[in-house]
Each structure stands twice: as structure tokens, then as C-alpha cells.
């Protein structure tokens, strides 16, 4: 049995470790971390990812990842 490749997931995995400057002066950068993990209920695609924005000193300004479940209205953490 062959497994069909998902080109979208391959593209995301290809971004692992990449850093891109997002302003003309090179003060702000975006960093990608994408790793394969065992697929489960929380991560059915089998990926662990983060996308973070850093300032010129390297401090994280904002980040997105799938390390924690998304809170639901009326649930804890909302």
C-alpha cells in the first residue's frame, strides 16, 4: 500500500529552521520551527510547529504554535 504525499505538509517541513527578515532595515524577523511528531487526536497531521516574530535584539514579540489546545468559549483559559 502506498501513502499519498501531502505537498502542503512537505512545504511546511521545508521551512523548518528558516528565518526571514520582514522589514527593510533587518530589525524584525520571522522564525519557523516545524517537526514531524506521531499523529494523534490533537495533531492529526503529525506536525509540531511554531511561527514567531522577533525584534532586532532577538526578543520574541508574538508567536503561533500548536503546542497547546485552542481554548473554547466557556472553557478554561478563555
Secondary structure as UniProt FT lines:
FT   HELIX           7..14
FT   TURN            15..17
FT   STRAND          19..21
FT   TURN            24..25
FT   STRAND          29..36
FT   TURN            44..45
FT   STRAND          47..54
FT   TURN            56..57
FT   STRAND          60..65
FT   TURN            73..74
FT   TURN            76..77
//
